[in-house]
């Protein structure tokens, strides 16, 4: 296993007039975690490779962390280490016994990326880190969308992705008006009061909104959407948390982003950073699934709640 993250590092958050080096002077690390990625992982990595190569970075490296796979994921990663320059992969092996809850395993794997960034000299020149999910949600990322982050006037420490149909990732979202708390916790609290269809609609689907790509960046306390671009400094002394103080599963991004915000870093959903035109998580699909469920329950003689 990779070494743990070292102690605190002083951070100077970017100011409104901070200079931003042009993208051709920036070195990027693509960081991702994967389990049982045999079916889609290589395709997703190819998309990321084309997008980052075309965006104009001075250098691009990779660090993919694997655990608990029962398919050919490890074999594929070993092959890519031979085929692609700058491609690094680490297998943490079986983690399920030590970390039985999924969000905890994800957090541990993401923390392995942070530890390597902090300690491995191969990443000394990295200026930006692109954290990407490898479950198909980044299949439409383009070089233009990624490079557009350098066109923003906002002093961002992190730019989070948008989707072409509906922004879907309300579990990672924190915004004082849009989603001030844990949307899934609210949904579960509403279940016994108003039923599944209404709880899904009120707590989840109502927050999955279409954000036109031409809108201004939206400052948030947390977000993700399957893709996030960080300035390296924002990740100093950071750690993902997949469980709360009572051992319950939580979105691993939220606690880390709260720490960033406390240090003065500014996080944005960038509407132009489209990573998928449509997703399986999208609000409309889930809305109609909920509607069909309610109709089926009604036809079976259950009250529409």
C-alpha positions as CSV (number, residue, x, y, z in Angstrom):
1,X,0.0,0.0,0.0
2,X,1.1,3.5,-0.7
3,X,2.4,5.6,2.3
4,X,0.0,7.8,4.3
5,X,-0.3,11.5,3.7
6,X,2.2,13.6,5.5
7,X,1.6,16.5,7.9
8,X,0.0,19.9,7.3
9,X,1.2,22.2,4.6
10,X,0.5,25.9,4.6
11,X,-1.8,26.9,1.7
12,X,-2.1,30.3,0.0
13,X,-5.5,30.2,-1.8
14,X,-5.7,31.9,-5.1
15,X,-6.8,35.5,-5.1
16,X,-9.1,37.2,-7.6
17,X,-6.0,38.7,-9.4
18,X,-3.8,35.6,-9.1
19,X,-1.9,34.8,-12.2
20,X,-2.9,31.5,-13.9
21,X,-0.1,29.9,-15.9
22,X,-1.3,29.0,-19.5
23,X,-2.3,25.4,-20.0
24,X,0.8,24.7,-22.1
25,X,2.9,25.3,-19.0
26,X,0.8,23.0,-16.7
27,X,1.5,19.4,-15.9
28,X,-1.6,17.2,-15.2
29,X,-2.1,14.0,-13.2
30,X,-5.2,12.0,-14.1
31,X,-6.3,10.2,-10.9
32,X,-9.0,7.5,-10.8
33,X,-10.1,4.5,-8.8
34,X,-11.6,1.3,-10.3
35,X,-13.1,-2.0,-9.3
36,X,-14.2,-4.6,-11.9
37,X,-13.6,-2.2,-14.8
38,X,-13.0,-4.8,-17.5
39,X,-16.0,-3.7,-19.6
40,X,-15.7,0.0,-19.7
41,X,-12.4,1.1,-18.2
42,X,-10.2,1.1,-21.3
43,X,-12.8,3.1,-23.3
44,X,-13.1,5.7,-20.5
45,X,-9.3,6.0,-20.3
46,X,-9.1,6.5,-24.1
47,X,-11.6,9.4,-23.8
48,X,-9.6,11.0,-21.1
49,X,-6.4,10.4,-23.1
50,X,-7.7,12.2,-26.2
51,X,-9.2,15.1,-24.2
52,X,-6.1,15.8,-22.1
53,X,-3.7,15.3,-25.1
54,X,-5.7,17.7,-27.2
55,X,-6.1,20.3,-24.4
56,X,-2.5,21.2,-24.7
57,X,-0.9,20.3,-21.3
58,X,2.8,20.3,-21.1
59,X,2.8,16.8,-19.6
60,X,0.1,14.3,-18.6
61,X,0.7,11.4,-16.1
62,X,-1.8,8.8,-14.8
63,X,-2.4,7.1,-11.5
64,X,-5.1,4.5,-11.3
65,X,-5.8,2.7,-8.0
66,X,-7.6,-0.7,-8.2
67,X,-9.0,-2.9,-5.5
68,X,-11.3,-5.9,-5.1
69,X,-11.6,-6.7,-8.8
70,X,-12.7,-10.2,-9.8
71,X,-12.4,-9.7,-13.5
72,X,-9.5,-8.7,-15.8
73,X,-9.1,-5.2,-14.5
74,X,-5.6,-5.7,-13.1
75,X,-4.4,-7.4,-16.3
76,X,-5.7,-4.5,-18.4
77,X,-3.9,-2.0,-16.1
78,X,-0.7,-3.9,-16.4
79,X,-0.9,-3.8,-20.2
80,X,-1.5,0.0,-20.2
81,X,1.5,0.5,-18.0
82,X,3.5,-1.0,-20.9
83,X,1.6,0.7,-23.7
84,X,1.2,4.3,-22.5
85,X,3.9,6.7,-21.4
86,X,3.5,8.0,-17.8
87,X,0.8,5.5,-16.9
88,X,1.0,4.2,-13.3
89,X,-1.4,1.8,-11.7
90,X,-1.5,0.3,-8.2
91,X,-3.6,-2.5,-6.9
92,X,-4.5,-2.4,-3.2
93,X,-5.8,-6.0,-3.5
94,X,-8.9,-7.2,-1.5
95,X,-10.1,-4.5,0.9
96,X,-13.6,-5.8,1.6
97,X,-12.8,-7.5,4.9
98,X,-11.0,-4.5,6.3
99,X,-13.3,-1.9,4.8
100,X,-16.7,-3.6,4.3
101,X,-18.6,-0.5,3.3
102,X,-18.3,0.7,-0.3
103,X,-17.8,4.5,0.4
104,X,-15.0,3.7,2.8
105,X,-13.2,1.6,0.2
106,X,-13.6,4.3,-2.3
107,X,-12.2,6.9,0.1
108,X,-9.2,4.7,1.0
109,X,-8.4,4.2,-2.7
110,X,-8.7,8.0,-3.4
111,X,-6.5,8.6,-0.4
112,X,-3.8,6.4,-1.9
113,X,-3.8,8.8,-4.9
114,X,-3.3,11.8,-2.5
115,X,-0.5,10.0,-0.7
116,X,1.3,9.3,-3.9
117,X,0.9,12.9,-5.1
118,X,2.4,14.0,-1.8
119,X,5.3,11.6,-1.6
120,X,6.2,10.2,-5.0
121,X,8.9,12.2,-6.9
122,X,7.4,11.2,-10.2
123,X,4.7,13.7,-9.5
124,X,6.8,16.6,-8.4
125,X,6.1,18.7,-11.4
126,X,2.3,18.2,-11.3
127,X,0.4,21.5,-11.2
128,X,-3.2,20.2,-11.6
129,X,-5.0,16.9,-10.8
130,X,-7.9,15.6,-12.8
131,X,-10.0,13.2,-10.7
132,X,-12.2,11.1,-12.9
133,X,-14.7,8.4,-12.4
134,X,-14.3,5.4,-14.7
135,X,-17.9,4.2,-14.9
136,X,-18.8,5.8,-18.3
137,X,-19.8,9.2,-17.0
138,X,-16.8,10.9,-18.8
139,X,-17.4,9.5,-22.2
140,X,-18.1,12.8,-23.9
141,X,-15.3,15.0,-22.5
142,X,-13.5,17.0,-25.1
143,X,-10.2,19.0,-25.2
144,X,-12.2,22.2,-25.7
145,X,-14.3,21.6,-22.6
146,X,-11.3,20.9,-20.4
147,X,-9.2,23.8,-21.8
148,X,-12.2,26.2,-21.2
149,X,-11.3,26.1,-17.5
150,X,-8.4,28.3,-18.3
151,X,-10.7,30.9,-19.9
152,X,-12.6,31.5,-16.7
153,X,-12.2,34.8,-14.8
154,X,-13.1,33.1,-11.5
155,X,-10.1,32.3,-9.1
156,X,-10.9,28.6,-9.0
157,X,-9.1,26.0,-6.9
158,X,-11.4,23.4,-8.4
159,X,-13.7,23.1,-11.4
160,X,-16.4,20.4,-11.3
161,X,-18.1,18.9,-14.3
162,X,-21.6,19.5,-15.7
163,X,-23.7,17.2,-17.8
164,X,-25.6,18.0,-21.0
165,X,-29.0,16.9,-19.8
166,X,-29.1,17.2,-16.0
167,X,-26.5,17.7,-13.3
168,X,-27.0,14.5,-11.5
169,X,-24.5,14.2,-8.6
170,X,-26.6,15.6,-5.7
171,X,-25.0,13.4,-3.1
172,X,-21.7,15.3,-3.6
173,X,-23.5,18.7,-3.9
174,X,-23.5,21.3,-1.2
175,X,-24.8,24.8,-1.8
176,X,-26.6,26.9,0.7
177,X,-29.7,27.4,-1.5
178,X,-29.6,24.5,-3.9
179,X,-28.6,21.6,-1.7
180,X,-27.5,22.5,1.8
181,X,-27.4,19.0,3.2
182,X,-27.2,15.3,2.3
183,X,-29.9,14.8,-0.3
184,X,-29.9,11.0,0.2
185,X,-30.3,11.3,3.9
186,X,-33.2,13.6,3.4
187,X,-34.7,11.1,0.9
188,X,-34.4,8.3,3.5
189,X,-36.0,10.5,6.2
190,X,-38.9,11.3,3.9
191,X,-39.6,7.7,3.0
192,X,-41.9,6.8,5.9
193,X,-43.7,10.1,5.6
194,X,-44.6,10.4,1.9
195,X,-43.5,7.2,0.2
196,X,-40.7,6.3,-2.2
197,X,-41.9,8.1,-5.3
198,X,-42.5,11.4,-3.6
199,X,-39.3,11.2,-1.5
200,X,-37.2,10.6,-4.6
201,X,-38.9,13.5,-6.4
202,X,-38.6,16.0,-3.6
203,X,-35.1,15.1,-2.2
204,X,-33.3,14.0,-5.4
205,X,-34.9,14.7,-8.7
206,X,-35.9,18.2,-8.0
207,X,-32.2,19.1,-7.5
208,X,-31.1,17.4,-10.7
209,X,-31.4,20.5,-12.9
210,X,-30.3,21.4,-16.4
211,X,-27.5,23.9,-16.3
212,X,-26.9,25.4,-19.8
213,X,-23.2,25.3,-20.7
214,X,-23.2,29.1,-21.4
215,X,-24.1,30.0,-17.8
216,X,-21.5,31.5,-15.4
217,X,-19.7,29.1,-13.1
218,X,-21.6,28.3,-9.9
219,X,-19.6,28.6,-6.7
220,X,-20.4,25.6,-4.4
221,X,-19.2,24.2,-1.1
222,X,-19.0,20.8,-2.7
223,X,-19.7,19.0,-6.0
224,X,-18.2,16.4,-8.3
225,X,-20.3,15.1,-11.2
226,X,-17.8,12.4,-12.1
227,X,-14.9,14.8,-13.0
228,X,-13.1,17.5,-11.0
229,X,-10.0,19.5,-12.0
230,X,-8.0,20.7,-9.0
231,X,-5.0,23.0,-8.6
232,X,-2.4,20.9,-6.8
233,X,-2.2,23.3,-3.9
234,X,-5.9,22.7,-3.1
235,X,-5.1,19.0,-2.4
236,X,-2.3,19.6,0.1
237,X,-3.1,18.0,3.5
238,X,-6.4,16.7,2.2
239,X,-8.2,13.4,2.9
240,X,-11.3,11.8,1.6
241,X,-13.8,10.5,4.2
242,X,-16.3,7.8,3.3
243,X,-17.9,7.3,6.7
244,X,-19.3,9.8,9.2
245,X,-18.5,9.7,12.9
246,X,-21.1,7.1,13.5
247,X,-19.8,4.8,10.8
248,X,-22.5,5.6,8.3
249,X,-21.8,5.8,4.5
250,X,-21.4,9.4,3.2
251,X,-20.2,10.9,-0.1
252,X,-16.4,10.8,0.1
253,X,-15.9,14.2,-1.5
254,X,-17.9,16.4,0.9
255,X,-15.7,16.4,4.0
256,X,-12.6,17.0,1.9
257,X,-14.3,19.9,0.1
258,X,-15.4,21.4,3.5
259,X,-11.7,21.4,4.5
260,X,-10.7,23.1,1.3
261,X,-13.4,25.8,1.8
262,X,-12.2,26.4,5.4
263,X,-8.8,27.1,4.0
264,X,-10.1,29.6,1.6
265,X,-10.2,27.6,-1.6
266,X,-13.0,28.3,-4.1
267,X,-14.9,25.5,-5.8
268,X,-17.1,25.9,-8.9
269,X,-19.3,23.8,-11.1
270,X,-18.2,24.9,-14.5
271,X,-21.2,24.6,-16.8
272,X,-19.0,24.4,-19.9
273,X,-17.0,21.4,-18.5
274,X,-19.4,18.8,-20.0
275,X,-18.2,15.3,-19.4
276,X,-21.4,13.5,-20.6
277,X,-24.2,14.6,-22.8
278,X,-26.5,12.2,-21.0
279,X,-26.1,9.9,-18.0
280,X,-27.9,6.9,-16.6
281,X,-28.2,9.0,-13.4
282,X,-30.1,11.8,-15.1
283,X,-33.1,13.4,-13.5
284,X,-35.5,12.9,-16.3
285,X,-34.9,9.1,-16.5
286,X,-35.2,8.8,-12.8
287,X,-38.3,10.9,-12.7
288,X,-40.1,8.7,-15.2
289,X,-38.9,5.6,-13.4
290,X,-40.4,7.0,-10.3
291,X,-43.6,7.9,-12.1
292,X,-43.9,4.4,-13.5
293,X,-43.3,2.9,-10.1
294,X,-46.1,5.1,-8.6
295,X,-48.5,4.1,-11.4
296,X,-47.7,0.4,-10.9
297,X,-48.4,0.7,-7.2
298,X,-51.6,2.5,-7.9
299,X,-52.8,-0.1,-10.3
300,X,-52.0,-2.8,-7.8
301,X,-54.4,-1.1,-5.4
302,X,-52.0,1.0,-3.4
303,X,-52.7,4.6,-2.7
304,X,-50.9,7.2,-4.7
305,X,-48.6,8.8,-2.1
